[in-house]
Amino acid sequence: MAKNVLIVTGDAVDCLEIYYPYYRCLEENISVTIASPTKKKLQTVCHDFLPEMETFTEMFGYKIDSHASVDEINPADFDSLILPGGRAPEYIRMNSKVQEIAAHFLTENKPMGVICHGQLVLTTVREHIVGREMTAYTACRPEVEAAGATYVETGLHVDGNLVTGHAWPDLPGFMREFFNLLASKNGSTI
């Protein structure tokens, strides 16, 4: 069965958190569509941790094309959804179509991979995450808990159709668990 993955993001997406899942899906011969509020060349950012700083740094990363605007997306056409982190979730979560897309995947129990700050998108559809367990970047814990979800203090967590990761260092396990969810949902192997 053909698999179609949707990645929803915007400018200031963490470069590793979009490029790693995007290329891993392509390596597995999975069709991937990147959607953003506006179809455009997105500016990624590179977040890193330096010993002299108590928070992460941010520098410009490579650019990447979005293939569609979120308004062009019918979530029913996709098997799964990835929401990468960075600062993009802070602003895309206010887009009603992004909220509709996230709600669709939660309601339909389709595989979802959400990493770092991507969980901020889920907090806008809180009725669908109340009682769910997830991890996220530590600074997102208050929003996750305020939305009624249980924050799990691990780098990686799977709760039903939802795999969540703490940050880009967790990407290998995150993608492995995402592919496991996608394979089990479709009754196939990847």
N, CA, C and O of each residue as an XYZ file, in Angstrom:
760
protein
N       0.846     -1.190      0.000
C       0.000      0.000      0.000
C       0.886      1.246      0.000
O       1.840      1.329      0.773
N       0.582      2.186     -0.839
C       1.324      3.445     -0.889
C       1.067      4.227      0.395
O      -0.041      4.218      0.930
N       2.087      4.891      0.872
C       1.957      5.691      2.078
C       2.189      7.149      1.729
O       3.079      7.482      0.947
N       1.383      8.007      2.314
C       1.498      9.445      2.100
C       1.648     10.134      3.448
O       0.763     10.052      4.300
N       2.770     10.810      3.631
C       3.046     11.518      4.875
C       2.917     13.013      4.632
O       3.400     13.542      3.631
N       2.265     13.672      5.553
C       2.130     15.127      5.523
C       3.002     15.709      6.625
O       2.928     15.276      7.775
N       3.824     16.686      6.276
C       4.594     17.446      7.260
C       4.044     18.864      7.241
O       4.048     19.519      6.199
N       3.574     19.341      8.382
C       3.040     20.696      8.483
C       3.989     21.530      9.325
O       4.313     21.174     10.458
N       4.432     22.649      8.753
C       5.396     23.502      9.438
C       5.365     24.908      8.849
O       4.428     25.264      8.134
N       6.368     25.690      9.142
C       6.467     27.052      8.627
C       7.877     27.572      8.796
O       8.787     26.820      9.144
N       8.058     28.851      8.551
C       9.370     29.468      8.745
C       9.835     29.249     10.183
O       9.027     29.185     11.109
N      11.140     29.136     10.347
C      11.794     28.935     11.639
C      11.579     27.523     12.183
O      11.687     27.292     13.388
N      11.274     26.580     11.287
C      11.269     25.171     11.681
C      12.712     24.759     11.945
O      13.623     25.215     11.255
N      12.926     23.906     12.931
C      14.277     23.420     13.177
C      14.727     22.602     11.978
O      14.014     21.707     11.527
N      15.918     22.911     11.462
C      16.393     22.284     10.220
C      16.491     20.767     10.331
O      16.076     20.062      9.411
N      17.023     20.252     11.418
C      17.129     18.800     11.556
C      15.761     18.145     11.675
O      15.550     17.038     11.178
N      14.839     18.824     12.329
C      13.527     18.233     12.578
C      12.627     18.226     11.352
O      11.573     17.590     11.363
N      13.029     18.923     10.299
C      12.299     18.789      9.038
C      13.091     17.956      8.040
O      12.531     17.072      7.392
N      14.386     18.227      7.911
C      15.163     17.500      6.908
C      15.282     16.007      7.234
O      15.149     15.166      6.345
N      15.531     15.677      8.499
C      15.709     14.269      8.867
C      14.445     13.457      8.547
O      14.548     12.457      7.837
N      13.258     13.843      9.040
C      12.060     13.064      8.693
C      11.754     13.072      7.198
O      11.342     12.054      6.642
N      11.953     14.207      6.552
C      11.657     14.315      5.121
C      12.505     13.320      4.323
O      11.975     12.549      3.522
N      13.817     13.341      4.544
C      14.687     12.447      3.783
C      14.535     10.990      4.200
O      14.654     10.097      3.361
N      14.275     10.733      5.478
C      14.047      9.342      5.898
C      12.809      8.774      5.197
O      12.822      7.623      4.761
N      11.756      9.558      5.087
C      10.555      9.091      4.375
C      10.872      8.827      2.910
O      10.459      7.807      2.360
N      11.600      9.736      2.276
C      11.957      9.532      0.869
C      12.813      8.284      0.703
O      12.652      7.552     -0.273
N      13.717      8.033      1.638
C      14.544      6.824      1.581
C      13.696      5.558      1.628
O      14.055      4.538      1.041
N      12.577      5.633      2.326
C      11.685      4.480      2.449
C      10.637      4.445      1.337
O       9.686      3.666      1.395
N      10.822      5.303      0.318
C       9.898      5.364     -0.820
C       8.483      5.756     -0.401
O       7.496      5.264     -0.948
N       8.411      6.649      0.577
C       7.138      7.168      1.066
C       6.940      8.558      0.487
O       7.851      9.385      0.520
N       5.776      8.811     -0.034
C       5.440     10.122     -0.581
C       5.301     11.128      0.569
O       4.624     10.855      1.560
N       5.943     12.285      0.428
C       5.924     13.297      1.484
C       5.497     14.640      0.899
O       5.998     15.063     -0.143
N       4.581     15.293      1.572
C       4.165     16.653      1.218
C       4.450     17.561      2.400
O       4.012     17.293      3.518
N       5.185     18.634      2.150
C       5.418     19.656      3.167
C       4.420     20.776      2.912
O       4.379     21.359      1.829
N       3.615     21.064      3.933
C       2.627     22.140      3.824
C       2.918     23.192      4.883
O       3.353     22.882      5.992
N       2.672     24.427      4.520
C       2.874     25.558      5.425
C       1.748     26.563      5.189
O       1.011     26.437      4.211
N       1.603     27.551      6.062
C       0.519     28.508      5.868
C       0.502     29.127      4.469
O      -0.565     29.366      3.904
N       1.679     29.382      3.920
C       1.821     29.883      2.558
C       2.792     28.973      1.826
O       3.846     28.638      2.366
N       2.459     28.564      0.607
C       3.385     27.766     -0.192
C       4.558     28.668     -0.552
O       4.385     29.679     -1.233
N       5.757     28.298     -0.090
C       6.919     29.165     -0.280
C       8.187     28.408      0.053
O       8.133     27.251      0.469
N       9.311     29.044     -0.125
C      10.589     28.517      0.341
C      10.707     28.902      1.807
O      10.746     30.085      2.145
N      10.763     27.902      2.674
C      10.795     28.146      4.116
C      12.221     28.349      4.610
O      13.147     27.676      4.158
N      12.385     29.265      5.526
C      13.677     29.484      6.178
C      13.737     28.597      7.416
O      12.960     28.783      8.352
N      14.656     27.636      7.424
C      14.833     26.805      8.616
C      15.809     27.486      9.563
O      16.511     28.424      9.187
N      15.840     26.999     10.795
C      16.802     27.488     11.774
C      17.507     26.292     12.396
O      16.960     25.191     12.463
N      18.719     26.531     12.843
C      19.517     25.503     13.491
C      19.590     25.835     14.974
O      20.151     26.861     15.360
N      19.034     24.980     15.790
C      19.108     25.146     17.238
C      20.236     24.283     17.769
O      20.437     23.158     17.312
N      20.960     24.804     18.718
C      22.029     24.030     19.326
C      22.147     24.408     20.795
O      21.645     25.444     21.232
N      22.811     23.557     21.537
C      23.001     23.767     22.964
C      24.477     24.041     23.218
O      25.337     23.242     22.848
N      24.762     25.164     23.846
C      26.130     25.540     24.170
C      26.303     25.524     25.687
O      25.389     25.914     26.414
N      27.452     25.082     26.169
C      27.627     24.955     27.620
C      27.510     26.278     28.376
O      27.135     26.292     29.548
N      27.826     27.376     27.718
C      27.771     28.668     28.413
C      26.385     29.309     28.415
O      26.194     30.371     29.007
N      25.400     28.659     27.746
C      24.049     29.219     27.687
C      23.051     28.294     28.370
O      23.174     27.071     28.305
N      22.069     28.889     29.020
C      21.045     28.104     29.709
C      19.881     27.730     28.799
O      19.019     26.945     29.194
N      19.843     28.274     27.601
C      18.822     27.922     26.615
C      19.535     27.638     25.303
O      20.760     27.742     25.228
N      18.804     27.290     24.295
C      19.416     26.953     23.012
C      19.716     28.204     22.192
O      19.126     29.263     22.406
N      20.638     28.058     21.259
C      20.953     29.133     20.325
C      20.170     28.907     19.049
O      19.609     27.832     18.837
N      20.132     29.927     18.195
C      19.427     29.793     16.921
C      20.203     30.525     15.833
O      20.578     31.688     15.980
N      20.433     29.802     14.730
C      21.087     30.377     13.560
C      20.274     29.972     12.334
O      19.539     28.985     12.372
N      20.404     30.727     11.254
C      19.731     30.339     10.018
C      20.276     29.019      9.507
O      21.477     28.759      9.574
N      19.374     28.186      8.992
C      19.749     26.929      8.371
C      19.447     26.991      6.882
O      19.193     28.061      6.329
N      19.478     25.832      6.245
C      19.137     25.749      4.826
C      17.671     26.097      4.618
O      16.869     26.045      5.550
N      17.333     26.449      3.390
C      15.930     26.681      3.041
C      15.355     25.399      2.453
O      16.083     24.564      1.916
N      14.041     25.258      2.564
C      13.357     24.088      2.023
C      12.007     24.535      1.474
O      11.332     25.378      2.066
N      11.626     23.965      0.345
C      10.354     24.330     -0.278
C       9.185     23.647      0.408
O       9.229     22.450      0.693
N       8.136     24.421      0.671
C       6.872     23.777      1.017
C       6.186     23.470     -0.306
O       6.280     24.245     -1.257
N       5.510     22.360     -0.359
C       4.878     21.907     -1.600
C       3.465     22.428     -1.765
O       2.927     22.432     -2.872
N       2.857     22.870     -0.664
C       1.464     23.314     -0.702
C       1.199     24.240      0.471
O       1.905     24.211      1.478
N       0.180     25.054      0.325
C      -0.298     25.805      1.484
C      -1.254     24.878      2.233
O      -1.848     23.981      1.635
N      -1.400     25.090      3.524
C      -2.296     24.233      4.302
C      -3.726     24.303      3.784
O      -4.483     23.342      3.925
N      -4.104     25.429      3.186
C      -5.464     25.558      2.648
C      -5.731     24.608      1.489
O      -6.885     24.306      1.185
N      -4.674     24.140      0.843
C      -4.816     23.192     -0.265
C      -4.885     21.742      0.202
O      -5.118     20.844     -0.607
N      -4.687     21.506      1.483
C      -4.558     20.150      2.012
C      -5.900     19.581      2.449
O      -6.662     20.222      3.172
N      -6.171     18.360      1.991
C      -7.273     17.562      2.520
C      -6.614     16.476      3.364
O      -6.011     15.558      2.808
N      -6.713     16.554      4.690
C      -5.993     15.593      5.528
C      -6.425     14.143      5.291
O      -5.670     13.221      5.600
N      -7.603     13.931      4.758
C      -8.067     12.571      4.465
C      -7.208     11.900      3.395
O      -7.226     10.675      3.268
N      -6.456     12.690      2.623
C      -5.590     12.143      1.575
C      -4.270     11.598      2.111
O      -3.476     11.051      1.346
N      -4.023     11.737      3.417
C      -2.733     11.373      3.993
C      -2.888     10.294      5.052
O      -3.883     10.244      5.776
N      -1.879      9.429      5.126
C      -1.859      8.338      6.098
C      -1.345      8.771      7.454
O      -1.703      8.182      8.475
N      -0.507      9.797      7.474
C       0.118     10.190      8.729
C       0.585     11.641      8.672
O       0.646     12.262      7.611
N       0.912     12.154      9.857
C       1.283     13.566     10.001
C       2.532     13.679     10.862
O       2.670     12.990     11.872
N       3.438     14.555     10.450
C       4.602     14.920     11.258
C       4.545     16.421     11.523
O       4.356     17.224     10.609
N       4.713     16.779     12.794
C       4.790     18.183     13.201
C       6.164     18.420     13.812
O       6.395     18.084     14.974
N       7.094     19.007     13.020
C       8.424     19.296     13.570
C       8.393     20.515     14.476
O       7.418     21.266     14.507
N       9.479     20.694     15.210
C       9.574     21.803     16.147
C      10.273     23.016     15.581
O      10.105     23.365     14.413
N      11.055     23.649     16.424
C      11.600     24.962     16.096
C      10.618     26.013     16.593
O       9.807     25.745     17.481
N      10.693     27.185     16.029
C       9.738     28.228     16.417
C       8.488     28.234     15.557
O       7.516     28.910     15.896
N       8.486     27.501     14.453
C       7.325     27.467     13.558
C       6.021     27.139     14.284
O       5.015     27.797     14.019
N       5.985     26.154     15.187
C       4.715     25.826     15.842
C       4.088     26.988     16.608
O       2.868     27.040     16.763
N       4.914     27.923     17.088
C       4.383     29.066     17.834
C       3.394     29.869     17.002
O       2.401     30.369     17.532
N       3.653     29.999     15.703
C       2.748     30.798     14.889
C       1.814     29.966     14.028
O       0.687     30.396     13.783
N       2.226     28.799     13.559
C       1.301     28.033     12.715
C       0.129     27.496     13.513
O      -0.929     27.227     12.944
N       0.291     27.333     14.825
C      -0.807     26.807     15.642
C      -2.011     27.736     15.677
O      -3.110     27.301     16.021
N      -1.831     28.989     15.333
C      -2.933     29.948     15.327
C      -3.754     29.862     14.040
O      -4.812     30.484     13.945
N      -3.290     29.112     13.065
C      -3.962     28.955     11.781
C      -5.072     27.909     11.930
O      -4.797     26.770     12.308
N      -6.305     28.279     11.640
C      -7.436     27.367     11.844
C      -7.338     26.113     10.978
O      -7.802     25.051     11.393
N      -6.754     26.206      9.802
C      -6.594     25.021      8.955
C      -5.564     24.066      9.558
O      -5.741     22.849      9.488
N      -4.497     24.595     10.147
C      -3.511     23.750     10.832
C      -4.194     23.018     11.986
O      -3.952     21.830     12.198
N      -5.037     23.714     12.724
C      -5.779     23.094     13.822
C      -6.703     21.989     13.295
O      -6.798     20.915     13.889
N      -7.372     22.259     12.190
C      -8.263     21.263     11.575
C      -7.481     20.013     11.156
O      -7.943     18.890     11.360
N      -6.311     20.212     10.578
C      -5.477     19.091     10.142
C      -5.042     18.256     11.346
O      -5.161     17.031     11.327
N      -4.541     18.913     12.390
C      -4.101     18.186     13.591
C      -5.259     17.418     14.209
O      -5.101     16.261     14.597
N      -6.410     18.047     14.302
C      -7.586     17.390     14.876
C      -7.992     16.169     14.061
O      -8.388     15.152     14.630
N      -7.900     16.256     12.742
C      -8.256     15.128     11.875
C      -7.424     13.895     12.218
O      -7.971     12.804     12.379
N      -6.103     14.061     12.330
C      -5.230     12.913     12.585
C      -5.452     12.334     13.975
O      -5.337     11.124     14.167
N      -5.767     13.178     14.940
C      -6.069     12.689     16.283
C      -7.411     11.967     16.305
O      -7.525     10.894     16.897
N      -8.421     12.538     15.671
C      -9.758     11.946     15.639
C      -9.784     10.629     14.877
O     -10.439      9.674     15.294
N      -9.070     10.586     13.764
C      -9.067      9.391     12.911
C      -8.048      8.349     13.365
O      -7.917      7.293     12.746
N      -7.323      8.649     14.452
C      -6.341      7.719     15.010
C      -5.259      7.332     14.002
O      -4.796      6.192     13.985
N      -4.866      8.281     13.174
C      -3.804      8.053     12.197
C      -2.450      8.322     12.855
O      -2.364      9.141     13.770
N      -1.398      7.647     12.404
C      -0.074      7.852     12.992
C       0.378      9.313     12.921
O       0.249      9.988     11.900
N       0.911      9.763     14.055
C       1.416     11.133     14.153
C       2.777     11.118     14.827
O       2.995     10.388     15.794
N       3.692     11.929     14.308
C       4.985     12.150     14.935
C       5.107     13.632     15.245
O       5.031     14.468     14.344
N       5.295     13.960     16.515
C       5.353     15.357     16.931
C       6.584     15.517     17.818
O       6.742     14.800     18.806
N       7.457     16.460     17.459
C       8.729     16.577     18.170
C       9.016     18.010     18.610
O       8.662     18.972     17.929
N       9.656     18.123     19.749
C      10.203     19.363     20.291
C       9.112     20.370     20.658
O       8.415     20.181     21.654
N       8.954     21.428     19.875
C       7.911     22.425     20.094
C       6.660     22.125     19.265
O       5.670     22.851     19.365
N       6.690     21.074     18.453
C       5.534     20.724     17.619
C       4.281     20.481     18.434
O       3.168     20.664     17.940
N       4.457     20.063     19.695
C       3.312     19.800     20.553
C       2.491     21.053     20.827
O       1.334     20.959     21.236
N       3.081     22.228     20.605
C       2.308     23.470     20.773
C       1.114     23.497     19.827
O       0.077     24.068     20.162
N       1.245     22.891     18.658
C       0.106     22.807     17.732
C      -1.016     21.996     18.373
O      -2.187     22.364     18.275
N      -0.656     20.892     19.030
C      -1.676     20.032     19.645
C      -2.415     20.729     20.778
O      -3.565     20.393     21.061
N      -1.776     21.689     21.426
C      -2.443     22.379     22.536
C      -3.613     23.231     22.069
O      -4.446     23.638     22.879
N      -3.685     23.506     20.768
C      -4.807     24.297     20.242
C      -6.017     23.420     19.919
O      -7.103     23.927     19.639
N      -5.822     22.108     19.961
C      -6.934     21.163     19.774
C      -7.001     20.289     21.021
O      -7.061     19.061     20.948
N      -6.988     20.953     22.147
C      -6.851     20.287     23.452
C      -7.911     19.245     23.720
O      -7.652     18.282     24.442
N      -9.101     19.407     23.160
C     -10.150     18.412     23.395
C      -9.749     17.031     22.884
O     -10.322     16.024     23.299
N      -8.768     16.980     21.985
C      -8.308     15.712     21.420
C      -7.079     15.135     22.126
O      -6.670     14.011     21.836
N      -6.484     15.904     23.059
C      -5.285     15.394     23.742
C      -5.464     15.277     25.248
O      -4.534     14.875     25.947
N      -6.635     15.619     25.759
C      -6.875     15.486     27.196
C      -6.655     14.031     27.595
O      -7.229     13.119     26.999
N      -5.821     13.824     28.603
C      -5.543     12.488     29.094
C      -4.466     11.733     28.330
O      -4.044     10.661     28.763
N      -4.012     12.272     27.197
C      -2.943     11.623     26.427
C      -1.610     11.871     27.108
O      -1.449     12.858     27.825
N      -0.650     10.973     26.885
C       0.703     11.135     27.395
C       1.611     11.557     26.257
O       1.516     11.031     25.148
N       2.491     12.508     26.536
C       3.458     12.936     25.528
C       4.656     13.603     26.181
O       4.585     14.109     27.301
N       5.753     13.585     25.449
C       6.904     14.377     25.839
C       6.980     15.552     24.864
O       6.272     15.587     23.857
N       7.824     16.485     25.172
C       8.030     17.675     24.342
C       9.294     18.345     24.866
O       9.844     17.944     25.891
N       9.742     19.364     24.151
C      10.856     20.128     24.684
C      10.442     20.642     26.064
O       9.302     21.063     26.257
N      11.358     20.607     27.004
C      11.054     20.907     28.408
C      10.288     22.219     28.588
O       9.381     22.288     29.418
N      10.630     23.247     27.835
C       9.973     24.547     27.973
C       8.505     24.508     27.544
O       7.757     25.440     27.840
N       8.082     23.452     26.858
C       6.681     23.312     26.428
C       5.833     22.569     27.450
O       4.619     22.457     27.283
N       6.454     22.067     28.496
C       5.713     21.296     29.498
C       4.495     22.045     30.042
O       3.423     21.445     30.127
N       4.604     23.328     30.416
C       3.421     24.012     30.951
C       2.239     24.026     29.979
O       1.094     23.857     30.397
N       2.508     24.226     28.691
C       1.428     24.251     27.702
C       0.816     22.863     27.516
O      -0.401     22.730     27.390
N       1.660     21.837     27.498
C       1.173     20.463     27.362
C       0.254     20.116     28.531
O      -0.830     19.565     28.336
N       0.690     20.438     29.737
C      -0.119     20.131     30.919
C      -1.365     20.993     31.004
O      -2.422     20.510     31.408
N      -1.260     22.262     30.630
C      -2.436     23.140     30.653
C      -3.506     22.678     29.666
O      -4.692     22.946     29.856
N      -3.078     21.978     28.606
C      -4.031     21.466     27.617
C      -4.669     20.151     28.076
O      -5.536     19.609     27.389
N      -4.243     19.640     29.232
C      -4.866     18.431     29.767
C      -4.143     17.142     29.466
O      -4.629     16.065     29.812
N      -2.977     17.229     28.819
C      -2.179     16.031     28.549
C      -1.210     15.808     29.703
O      -0.943     16.720     30.486
N      -0.691     14.601     29.800
C       0.297     14.263     30.812
C       1.680     14.355     30.179
O       1.966     13.677     29.192
N       2.532     15.195     30.751
C       3.900     15.339     30.270
C       4.747     14.201     30.808
O       4.754     13.934     32.010
N       5.466     13.528     29.909
C       6.321     12.405     30.274
C       7.775     12.863     30.139
O       8.175     13.389     29.100
N       8.551     12.660     31.187
C       9.932     13.135     31.217
C      10.892     12.133     30.584
O      11.779     11.605     31.254
N      10.711     11.880     29.309
C      11.627     11.015     28.556
C      11.916     11.695     27.223
O      11.219     12.631     26.830
N      12.940     11.221     26.536
C      13.281     11.784     25.237
C      12.340     11.338     24.141
O      12.260     11.971     23.089
N      11.622     10.240     24.382
C      10.766      9.648     23.365
C       9.607      8.957     24.061
O       9.802      8.295     25.080
N       8.388      9.106     23.515
C       7.231      8.444     24.119
C       6.213      8.097     23.039
O       5.969      8.877     22.119
N       5.627      6.915     23.171
C       4.564      6.483     22.264
C       3.296      6.282     23.074
O       3.301      5.583     24.087
N       2.212      6.898     22.625
C       0.897      6.750     23.244
C      -0.101      6.517     22.120
O      -0.551      7.465     21.476
N      -0.445      5.262     21.887
C      -1.383      4.937     20.813
C      -0.817      5.323     19.458
O       0.244      4.845     19.059
N      -1.534      6.192     18.754
C      -1.121      6.629     17.408
C      -0.124      7.783     17.432
O       0.240      8.305     16.378
N       0.315      8.180     18.605
C       1.113      9.397     18.756
C       2.507      9.086     19.289
O       2.657      8.590     20.406
N       3.530      9.383     18.480
C       4.903      9.309     18.965
C       5.396     10.741     19.133
O       5.277     11.563     18.225
N       5.948     11.024     20.306
C       6.455     12.362     20.579
C       7.918     12.271     20.984
O       8.360     11.294     21.589
N       8.648     13.308     20.635
C      10.061     13.380     20.964
C      10.391     14.698     21.630
O       9.701     15.700     21.441
N      11.457     14.682     22.414
C      11.888     15.856     23.158
C      12.565     16.887     22.262
O      12.215     18.067     22.311
N      13.532     16.459     21.442
C      14.270     17.404     20.603
C      15.041     16.633     19.534
O      14.986     15.404     19.475
N      15.757     17.372     18.694
C      16.424     16.759     17.544
C      17.376     15.625     17.887
O      17.524     14.727     17.058
N      18.045     15.590     19.060
C      18.890     14.423     19.323
C      18.110     13.105     19.388
O      18.706     12.031     19.300
N      16.798     13.179     19.540
C      15.952     11.989     19.635
C      15.426     11.515     18.289
O      14.645     10.565     18.238
N      15.835     12.155     17.197
C      15.284     11.830     15.880
C      15.447     10.372     15.439
O      14.504      9.834     14.859
N      16.573      9.699     15.671
C      16.641      8.299     15.222
C      15.549      7.422     15.834
O      14.870      6.691     15.112
N      15.372      7.484     17.145
C      14.314      6.709     17.789
C      12.930      7.192     17.404
O      12.009      6.393     17.238
N      12.787      8.495     17.263
C      11.512      9.097     16.873
C      11.053      8.561     15.518
O       9.899      8.160     15.366
N      11.947      8.553     14.543
C      11.567      8.066     13.214
C      11.353      6.558     13.213
O      10.478      6.063     12.503
N      12.130      5.823     13.991
C      11.929      4.381     14.085
C      10.523      4.086     14.612
O       9.817      3.243     14.058
N      10.117      4.774     15.676
C       8.780      4.558     16.246
C       7.681      5.067     15.302
O       6.608      4.470     15.214
N       7.951      6.159     14.609
C       6.979      6.672     13.635
C       6.748      5.646     12.532
O       5.605      5.371     12.168
N       7.824      5.081     12.001
C       7.691      4.062     10.951
C       6.981      2.820     11.484
O       6.216      2.192     10.752
N       7.222      2.451     12.753
C       6.497      1.326     13.348
C       4.999      1.597     13.376
O       4.203      0.718     13.046
N       4.612      2.807     13.767
C       3.191      3.169     13.787
C       2.601      3.146     12.383
O       1.504      2.630     12.167
N       3.331      3.705     11.443
C       2.854      3.763     10.070
C       2.700      2.355      9.496
O       1.715      2.077      8.811
N       3.642      1.478      9.759
C       3.571      0.102      9.256
C       2.423     -0.664      9.888
O       1.719     -1.406      9.202
N       2.227     -0.492     11.196
C       1.165     -1.237     11.869
C      -0.212     -0.744     11.452
O      -1.150     -1.536     11.360
N      -0.344      0.546     11.201
C      -1.626      1.112     10.769
C      -1.993      0.603      9.377
O      -3.167      0.379      9.080
N      -0.985      0.422      8.528
C      -1.235     -0.002      7.157
C      -1.100     -1.507      6.973
O      -1.307     -2.020      5.874
N      -0.752     -2.221      8.049
C      -0.612     -3.661      7.948
C       0.510     -4.090      7.013
O       0.408     -5.107      6.327
N       1.570     -3.311      6.995
C       2.694     -3.609      6.097
C       3.998     -3.383      6.835
O       4.017     -3.028      8.013
N       5.071     -3.594      6.126
C       6.381     -3.293      6.694
C       7.005     -2.159      5.893
O       6.696     -1.940      4.721
N       7.887     -1.456      6.570
C       8.584     -0.352      5.907
C      10.018     -0.749      5.752
O      10.818      0.019      5.217
